[in-house]
Amino acid sequence: MTTTQSAASLASGFRQMYVNGKWQDASTGETMDVINPATEAVLGKIAAGSAADVDAAVKAARAQFDGGEWSKMPGSARGRLLYRL
């Protein structure tokens, strides 16, 4: 598998955003192309988040940071979860 093929496989798998513990489409339903800057080839599509999507993600992150389960977890456990993502 080439780097371009693996990047394309990766990009094609992220058509949704991970917000507040779940995968979801952009609120507008829009997607945008992922472009290889070296070749300008389109590798795939990802969710095109709107300002409302960003606000929802920030609100969810803030709630976790201020007292949710995430803030009580040791750094090593948070790292393992992020690696799995």
N, C-alpha and C positions, 0 to 999 in steps of 0.2 A: 504494500500500500504506500503510495507517495504522500508527501506532506500535503499536497493539494487535496488528495482524496480524503485524508483523515480530517483536514480542516472542513471540507465540505460535509463530511459525515457529522462532525460536531455541530456545525452551524445549522444543519437541517433539523437537529433535535431540539432546538430551543425556540420554538415558535410561540412559546408562552413565557410569562414572567413569573418568578417565584416571589410571592408577596404574602406575608402573614401565614406562613406554613403551608401554602398550597400553590399549585401551578394554575395560572389563569391567563386568559387572553387579554390583550390591551382593551381598555374600555371602549375604544373606537373600533376595535376589530382589525385595525390596520397592521400591516407588517412592513418591514423595510429590508432591502438587500444588504447582505454582508459581502463586502468587496475586498478582495485580496489587493493590498496597496502596491504590491510588486508587479502584478500582472493585470490588474483591473478586472479580473474575472469575478463573476458573481459566484460566491461559494454557497449561498443559501439565503434563508430569510429568518428574521427574528421579529418578535413583537415590537411595534413602534409605540412605546408608552407615551401617553399624553401628560399634561400637567396634573390632571386628576389622578393618574396612575402613580406619578411621583409623589404626590401628596399622600396617597393611601400607603405607599411603601414607607415613607418617612414616619407617618403616624404609627404604623405597626412596629417599626424599628424602635421608635422612641418609647413605646409602651413596654417593649421587651427590655430595653436598656434601663428604664426607670424602675423595674421591679419584677419583670417577667422571669421566666425560667432561665433564659439566656444569661442574664446578668449574674445569676447565682452559680452558674456552671464554671468549673475550673477552665483555664485557658486551653489546656490540653484536650479537654472534651469538646470545646468549641472548635478547635482546630480539626479534630477528627470528623465532626459533622460537616464542616466546610469542605474538607477534602472529598467526602462522599458526594457532595453536591456537584 
